[in-house]
Amino acid sequence: MSVHFVDGTHTLTINGPAKVELTGNDDPPIQGTLAAPTLTTLTPATHANGSDAAVTLTGTNFNPSSDVLVDGGKVPATYVSATSMTTTLRANAAGTQKVSVRNGSQVSAQQTFTWS
């Protein structure tokens, strides 16, 4: 896809995962941001402590470069679609962990994962 803008202010909206490369001699330069992710559910949201937990994250605005954060630290994750990612939470003691998704500098609200 190629888009050409002429004088003035324009908005380019891309829905879903996409790689965008902007080039040219624009003054001021073209700037863009990734849509903020939302995280609505963790499945499962509870797991017995002592063994790893495979977890599916459901929400919106996920993309292949989205990060999954557990208690603020990045963990390995797999992008499935704009509404789904998976990760494995490492065995933990009983308690809770806060899970969120990050797109660039934008971070979703946290969901709680409980180890029982």
C-alpha positions as CSV (number, residue, x, y, z in Angstrom):
1,M,0.0,0.0,0.0
2,S,1.2,3.5,-0.8
3,V,-0.3,6.6,0.6
4,H,0.5,10.1,-0.6
5,F,-0.4,13.2,1.5
6,V,-0.4,16.7,0.1
7,D,-0.2,19.9,2.3
8,G,-2.3,19.9,5.5
9,T,-2.9,17.6,8.4
10,H,-3.9,14.0,7.6
11,T,-4.6,10.9,9.7
12,L,-3.8,7.4,8.6
13,T,-5.5,4.7,10.6
14,I,-4.4,1.1,10.4
15,N,-6.5,-1.5,12.1
16,G,-4.9,-4.8,13.0
17,P,-1.3,-5.8,13.0
18,A,0.8,-4.0,10.5
19,K,4.4,-3.0,9.9
20,V,4.5,0.7,8.9
21,E,7.5,2.3,7.4
22,L,7.4,6.0,6.7
23,T,10.0,7.7,4.6
24,G,10.4,11.0,2.9
25,N,11.4,14.6,3.4
26,D,8.5,15.8,5.4
27,D,8.9,18.9,7.5
28,P,7.8,18.4,10.2
29,P,8.5,14.7,10.2
30,I,5.7,12.2,10.1
31,Q,5.1,10.7,13.6
32,G,2.9,7.8,14.6
33,T,2.0,5.8,17.7
34,L,0.7,2.2,18.2
35,A,-2.8,1.9,19.5
36,A,-3.0,1.3,23.2
37,P,-3.6,-2.3,24.1
38,T,-6.4,-3.5,26.3
39,L,-6.3,-6.7,28.4
40,T,-9.6,-8.1,29.4
41,T,-9.1,-11.7,30.5
42,L,-6.5,-14.2,31.4
43,T,-7.4,-17.9,30.8
44,P,-6.9,-19.5,33.2
45,A,-6.7,-16.8,35.9
46,T,-5.8,-19.2,38.6
47,H,-3.4,-22.1,38.8
48,A,-1.9,-24.4,41.4
49,N,1.5,-23.3,42.6
50,G,4.4,-25.6,41.9
51,S,4.0,-26.0,38.2
52,D,4.1,-23.7,35.2
53,A,0.9,-22.2,33.8
54,A,0.1,-21.8,30.1
55,V,-2.0,-18.7,29.9
56,T,-4.0,-17.1,27.1
57,L,-4.4,-13.3,27.2
58,T,-7.5,-11.8,25.5
59,G,-7.9,-8.1,24.6
60,T,-7.5,-5.7,21.8
61,N,-4.8,-3.9,19.8
62,F,-2.2,-6.7,20.2
63,N,0.5,-6.8,17.5
64,P,3.5,-8.9,16.8
65,S,5.7,-6.5,18.7
66,S,3.5,-6.3,21.8
67,D,5.2,-7.3,25.1
68,V,3.6,-9.2,27.9
69,L,4.6,-7.9,31.4
70,V,4.4,-9.9,34.6
71,D,4.8,-7.7,37.7
72,G,6.3,-5.1,35.4
73,G,9.0,-7.4,33.8
74,K,8.9,-8.6,30.2
75,V,8.3,-12.3,29.7
76,P,8.4,-14.5,26.6
77,A,5.1,-14.5,24.7
78,T,3.6,-15.5,21.4
79,Y,1.4,-13.2,19.3
80,V,-1.6,-15.1,18.1
81,S,-3.9,-12.4,16.7
82,A,-4.9,-8.7,17.4
83,T,-7.0,-10.1,20.2
84,S,-5.0,-13.0,21.6
85,M,-1.5,-13.7,22.9
86,T,-0.1,-16.7,24.9
87,T,2.6,-17.0,27.6
88,T,3.8,-19.4,30.2
89,L,4.0,-18.2,33.7
90,R,6.7,-19.9,35.6
91,A,5.8,-21.9,38.8
92,N,5.4,-19.6,41.7
93,A,4.5,-19.6,45.4
94,A,0.9,-19.0,46.4
95,G,-0.1,-15.4,45.8
96,T,-0.8,-13.1,42.9
97,Q,1.0,-11.6,39.9
98,K,-0.1,-8.6,37.8
99,V,-0.2,-9.2,34.0
100,S,-0.4,-6.5,31.4
101,V,0.4,-5.9,27.7
102,R,2.7,-3.1,26.3
103,N,2.7,-1.5,22.9
104,G,5.7,0.8,22.8
105,S,5.2,3.1,25.8
106,Q,1.5,2.3,26.2
107,V,0.6,-0.3,28.8
108,S,-2.8,-1.9,29.3
109,A,-4.6,-2.1,32.7
110,Q,-3.4,-5.0,34.7
111,Q,-5.2,-8.3,35.2
112,T,-4.5,-10.5,38.2
113,F,-3.2,-14.1,38.0
114,T,-3.6,-16.1,41.2
115,W,-1.4,-19.0,42.3
116,S,-3.2,-21.2,44.8
